[in-house]
């Protein structure tokens, strides 16, 4: 599985911890490091950059880190085809994939410590979409998404 990770200035320390952790877990992780090429950019640009890579199929999953994870999730969800969610616990991270087939996890460095973040990421990485009763719900979310994007083009 190819995973991309990035963070705004609030999430850089947690990103470093998670990159090292994921490498130890033998996950193919790529640090997009947008702040290194665009100093001063903020979380909307970081989230948009990673979400585009997910949409285009360069990575199967992505992790975004800011202060709370909320802003990153909102911005990543603006990219058609990308579902993102902020998680502060293991159960939510598992359900993010298992029930919602969301391929972008967002975390908040100011609300989740490094050890908790590792457990959340591990649970998320090891989860897969279960389909079943969740499949029609995810299909409906995709339908709503298409309707919204098509409406915006008119």
TAQUI-V209707 format. One record per residue. SS is DSSP state (a for helix, b for strand, c for the rest). OMEGA is omega in degrees with one decimal (NA if undefined). NEAR is the number of other ideal C-beta (glycine too) atoms within 10 Angstrom. Layout:
SS;OMEGA;NEAR
SS;OMEGA;NEAR
//
This chain:
c;177.6;9
b;-177.1;14
b;174.0;22
b;177.9;22
b;173.6;27
b;-176.3;26
b;169.2;28
c;-175.6;23
a;178.9;16
a;-173.7;17
a;-173.8;29
a;-178.7;15
a;179.0;13
a;177.5;23
a;179.8;23
a;179.0;14
a;-176.7;18
a;176.0;26
a;179.6;19
a;179.6;12
a;-177.9;17
a;175.3;20
a;176.5;11
a;179.0;9
c;178.6;14
c;175.2;7
c;177.8;18
b;-173.1;12
b;176.8;21
b;176.0;16
b;-177.8;16
c;171.3;20
c;-178.4;15
a;179.9;18
a;178.7;19
a;-179.7;8
a;178.4;9
c;-179.2;12
c;177.8;8
c;178.5;7
c;-175.1;15
c;-174.0;15
a;177.5;26
a;179.5;16
a;179.5;16
a;-179.4;27
a;-179.1;29
a;-179.7;18
a;-179.1;21
a;-178.1;30
a;176.4;26
a;179.6;14
a;176.5;19
a;179.2;22
a;-176.1;15
c;175.9;10
c;178.5;9
c;179.0;14
c;178.6;22
c;-179.6;12
b;179.2;19
b;176.3;27
b;178.2;31
b;-177.3;30
b;172.6;28
b;-179.2;28
c;-178.8;17
c;-173.9;20
c;-175.8;26
a;-178.9;14
a;177.7;21
a;-179.9;33
a;-179.8;23
a;-177.8;15
a;-179.4;24
a;-179.9;31
c;176.9;18
c;-179.7;13
c;-178.1;20
c;179.1;14
c;-177.9;15
c;172.0;22
c;-179.4;21
b;176.8;27
b;176.6;20
b;-178.9;24
c;175.8;24
c;178.2;15
c;-175.4;13
a;-177.0;16
a;179.5;11
a;179.7;15
a;176.8;26
a;-177.7;18
a;178.4;19
a;177.5;25
a;-171.4;22
a;-177.0;18
c;-170.7;16
c;180.0;16
c;179.0;19
c;-174.3;25
c;174.8;23
b;176.1;25
b;175.1;30
b;-178.0;29
b;177.2;30
b;-178.5;22
c;-179.4;23
c;-179.9;12
c;-178.7;14
c;179.0;21
c;-176.2;11
a;-177.7;13
a;175.3;10
a;179.8;14
a;177.8;26
a;-179.6;19
a;178.7;13
a;-179.0;24
a;179.0;24
a;179.8;16
a;-178.7;20
a;-179.9;25
a;-175.7;18
c;179.8;11
c;177.6;16
c;176.6;9
c;-175.7;16
c;-179.1;14
c;177.9;11
c;-178.8;9
a;179.8;8
a;-175.4;15
a;179.8;12
a;178.9;10
a;178.1;12
a;176.7;16
a;177.8;11
a;176.9;10
a;178.2;14
a;178.4;14
a;177.5;10
a;178.9;10
a;179.7;15
a;179.4;12
a;-179.6;10
a;-179.5;10
a;178.1;12
a;178.7;10
a;-179.8;8
a;-179.0;8
a;-175.9;5
c;NA;4
//
